[in-house]
């Protein structure tokens, strides 16, 4: 099961140079990601992708735990 990266759905990933420049941006002159102000629809999309990521993490954790339980049960027999 391949994990899905939900973080890239709402915003582009900045380059290493953009990240470095933001660290040095004392006056906070850089704009928001993608250069737009968040609107209600963007907030809704961001919230939905956050919950999709939480759900994917839970499914992955449950599957991992179930595999450990199954492995433990087969060793006892």
C-alpha positions in Angstrom: 0.0 0.0 0.0 1.6 3.2 -1.2 1.0 6.3 1.0 -0.6 9.3 -0.7 0.9 12.7 -0.2 -2.2 14.9 0.4 -0.1 18.0 1.2 0.5 18.8 -2.5 -3.2 19.0 -3.4 -3.7 22.5 -2.0 -0.3 24.1 -2.3 2.8 23.8 -4.4 5.9 22.6 -2.5 8.4 25.5 -2.4 11.9 25.1 -3.6 14.8 24.9 -1.2 15.8 28.5 -2.1 12.3 29.7 -1.3 12.4 28.0 2.0 15.8 29.5 2.8 14.6 33.0 1.8 11.5 32.6 4.0 13.8 31.8 7.0 15.6 35.1 6.4 12.4 37.1 5.7 12.4 39.2 8.9 9.7 41.6 7.7 7.3 38.8 6.5 7.2 40.3 3.0 6.6 37.0 1.2 3.1 36.2 0.2 1.1 33.1 1.0 1.8 29.9 -0.9 0.6 30.2 -4.5 0.3 34.0 -4.1 -3.4 33.9 -3.2 -5.3 34.6 0.0 -7.1 31.6 1.4 -10.8 31.7 0.6 -13.5 29.4 2.1 -13.3 26.9 -0.7 -9.5 26.6 -0.3 -10.0 26.2 3.5 -12.5 23.5 2.8 -10.2 21.6 0.5 -7.3 21.9 2.9 -9.4 20.6 5.8 -10.7 17.7 3.6 -7.2 16.7 2.6 -6.1 16.8 6.2 -8.9 14.4 7.1 -8.0 12.2 4.1 -4.5 12.0 5.4 -5.7 11.1 8.9 -7.9 8.4 7.5 -5.0 7.0 5.4 -2.8 7.0 8.5 -5.4 5.2 10.5 -6.0 2.6 7.7 -2.2 2.0 7.5 -1.8 1.7 11.2 -4.8 -0.7 11.5 -3.4 -2.9 8.7 0.0 -2.9 10.3 -1.4 -3.9 13.7 -3.6 -6.6 12.1 -0.5 -8.0 10.3 1.3 -8.1 13.6 -1.6 -9.9 15.3 -1.9 -12.4 12.4 1.9 -13.1 12.6 1.7 -13.6 16.4 -1.2 -16.0 16.1 0.5 -18.1 13.4 3.6 -18.5 15.6 1.6 -19.9 18.5 0.2 -22.8 16.5 
